[in-house]
């Protein structure tokens, strides 16, 4: 089937406004403007489109939480692509930006928002500049800004750059940053969809880039067509899988949800190079639990439900492949260093937990660790779960808990019983004066 999101593979130069319009661009917005806002929400809800940023929450349901009685509402696009192994949204922003702009405007019309803000990670400054130009092209075409397409409804789209902080991918920290404050998670409730919880205290929808890029196709073709792409009622449509690590052909692959790990890695990704064997898979970057490369895991369908059944999460589908040249303890170390660096420090369990786990894992890797250190880092990680304002505490705990659980032998290679842990021998009695001490047994 043709690509829904990565249309540049089928239509060259689709990033240009004229080319996008010529190939059906903004038809979804035009159709939405002839519908009642509630009808647009109903179509997206019926499609079962789920958030592609990681949580997998039903998009139409999220939109329906916005109180229509409130006069001021916003749509915020989460383009703060910071998850390890994730690089799908940048490709959309660079090669098919108008589909994102159109999807964001449809979302804005559905909740009757006054403005759309695209929040991009700080390193995307060059992308933001080009997106600004694409927005201006849409304004000139009367498909953004005042009185869009003669409908009487007005909405402008703006870009905003962050400062390169991973934590701002969390929606409440993103809103704080967008307001010019320190990017740290908010205490909830109120939630972003509620009065007092969103941008500038107004009800706000926050959606990922890939999520909104699906919306124009759904409005044009209908909810049933979207659900029929792979026949999966709970996880329909296509998904962009970011494949990286020890794989022959890394890259972004837009495929129907429901392909297996085996198909993604070996059929599309070309398998494991350099004669190595597949050892482990990170299905959702550093955030999700690591999985051993068993046949049961490899034959798991890539849907939100099926990946959860084997003990991990699909998340943003940033699939990192690990071959047998790695000791998984090294992977755990890399992950915890990332989360230690990116923790905002607001919550004590996350701030202190990542610091001390990193210290102890370094000790283990240096050969100075003890078997009790493995229990220590596992205990610290478990005490970080479910006690922080955002999910970063849980994400940081996952690499430790699940590497120890699934790859205990890798840790054993570093932590062998040391002499100081062995039971102390009884001290020899001092020899009587004038007599030689008896030799110890075994000497």
Buried (B, 14 or more C-beta within 10 A) or exposed (E): EEBBBBBBEEBEEBBBBEBBBEEEBBBBBBBBBEBEBEEBBBBBBBBBBBBBBBBBEBBBBBBBEBEEEBEBBBBBBBBBBBBBBBBBBBBBBBBBBBBBBBBBBBBBBBBBBBBBBBBBBBBBEEBBEBBEEBBBBBBEBBBBBEEBBEBEBEBBBEBBBBEBBBBBBBBBBBBBBBEEEEBBBBEEEBBBBBBEBBBEBBBBBBBBBBBBBBBBBBBBBBBEBBBEBBEBEBBBBBBBBBBBBBBBEBBBBBBBBBBBBBBBBBEBBEBBEEEBEBBBBBBBBBBBBBBBBEEEBBEBBBBBEBBBEBBBBBBBBBBBBBBEEBBBBBBBBEBBBBBBEBBBEBBEBBBBBBBBBBEBBBBBBEEEBBBEBBEBBBEBBEBBBEEBBBBBBBBBBBBBBBBBEBBEEBBEEBBEEEEEEEEEEEEEEEEEEEEEEEEEEEE
